[in-house]
Amino acid sequence: MEIIKIGMADLGVAKPPSRLRTTGLGSCVGVVLYDEVHKVAGMAHVMLPESTLAKNGEPTVGKYADTAIPYLIQQMQKEGASIRHMVAKLAGGAQMFAFLGTNDMMRIGPRNVEACKLALKGAQIKIVAEDTGGNCGRTIELDSTNGVLQIRTVNQGVKEV
């Protein structure tokens, strides 16, 4: 079984028996899409909410929720997935550092989660599981054979959704 590693601001698609894995989800959000009928899995490691935050011209497509999710859907469709059979799972979006005050710019984790949910809602993809927030990092691994997402949270063990 091949494990495909998804880096920060990256995304990937897999079919059975491969697995998709990303590490270092702090304020970043791991967005997982799965088409149960066609057994196509996708994962994006989203770092920031909106591509309008991009500096120096062209944004990296996988870095932002508003560009990564539509692109991931497109890549999955190229592998035979159907958007009407896709479901989503989210993990990450932690508030890794304590900031004084309520400056919205410092709430990167919660803003990333909100932006991912907005993009999924726009694509009419239902979120069936979520493990977001808190203040601990996560590693996730998606099994493309059954869509089970394994979430390892620092100091909290492992769970499957």
N, C-alpha and C positions, 0 to 999 in steps of 0.2 A: 504494500500500500504506500503510495506516494503522499508526502506531506508538502503542500505548496505553501511557502511562507509569504505572507503579505506584509510588506513594510509600511512605514508611516507614509500617509498620502498616496497609498497604492491600492490597487484592487485586483481581484482575480476571480476566475470561474473554474469550476471543477465538475467532473462527472465521476461516478463510482469506478473504482473503490477509493479514489483520492480524498484527501482531507485538506481543508484550508485552515491556516493558523496565523494569528497575529498576536504579538506581544506588546507590552508597554502601553496598554490603554489606560491612561490617566484621565485627563480631561478630554482626550480623543474618544470617539465613538466607533465601535465595531458594528457595522451594519451588515446583517446577514440576510440574504434572500434565498428562498428555496422553492423550486417547482417540484412538488411531490409526484406529479404525474410523469414528467419527463426526466426526473432525477438529475436536475441541473442545479448546482449550488453556486452562490456568489458571495463574495465578502469584500467590503471596503473598510479601510482604516481612515476615517474622516478626522481631520485635525481642526478645522475651523468651520463656522456656520455658513458663510457666504463668500462667493467669489468676488464680490465687490471689495473685499478686504485685500485682494491680490495687489502686490506691488510689482513694479517693473514689467508691465505688459501682461502677457498671457498667463493665466492661472494654470497650475498643475491640476488636471481634471480630477484626480483622486483626493485632493487635499480638502475640498469644500463640499459640504452636504448638498448644496444646490446643483453641483455639477457631477459629483461622484455617483449619486444614486441614479439619475437618468442614464449615465454612461454604463453603469453596472447592469441595468436592465437591458440596455441595447446589446451588451456583450453576451449576456445570458440568452437573449433571443437568437443571436447568431449560432448558439450551441443547441438550439431547438426548444428552449423554454418558452412558455406562454405566460404573458403578464397576468392573465386571469387565473392562473394556477399558482401564482407566487404568493408566499407569505413572508413576513419579515420578523426578525428578532434583533434586539438591540442590547448592547452591553457597553459599559464605560460611562463617560460623561461625569467623572468624579470632579469634585472641587478639591484639587490637590493642595492648595495653599490657602491659609486664612488671611483675608485682607480686611483691613479696617474700612468701615463705610460700606456703601451699597453700590459702588460704581459698576454699572452694567457691563462695561468692557472687561472687568476682571472675572465675570461669571462665565468663563469659556465653556466649562463642562455642561452646565445647564443650558446654555445657548446652543451648544452643539446638539444636544438631545432634542431641543425644540425644533431646530432647523431640519434634523433628520426626519422627525415626525411629520413636519410640514411637507417635505419632499415626498415622503411615502404616501401621505394623504392625497397629494396632487396626482400621484400615479395610481391611486385607488388600490394600494396594497395594504392589506390588514397586518397589523402588528400582533403577533400571537404570543410573544414572550418578551420580557424586558428585565434587565438587571442593570439599572443605571443609578447614578448619583453616588452619595457617600464620599469618602475621602481616601479610598484605597485603589491601587492599580489592579488591572485584570489582564489575563491572557485568555484568549478564546480559541477553540478548535471546532470546526464544523465537519461532520461526517456526511459526505455527499450521498451515501447509500440510503440514509434515512432522515436526514435533516436535523439530527440531534446536535445541539450546541452545548459543548462542555465549557464551563466558565470557571477559571481558577482565580480567586480573589485573594490578594495578599492578606495573610493572617486569618482568613475565613474559610479556607478549604476549597473544595470543588463541588460544583452542582451541574446538573444537566437539565436543559430546557428544550 
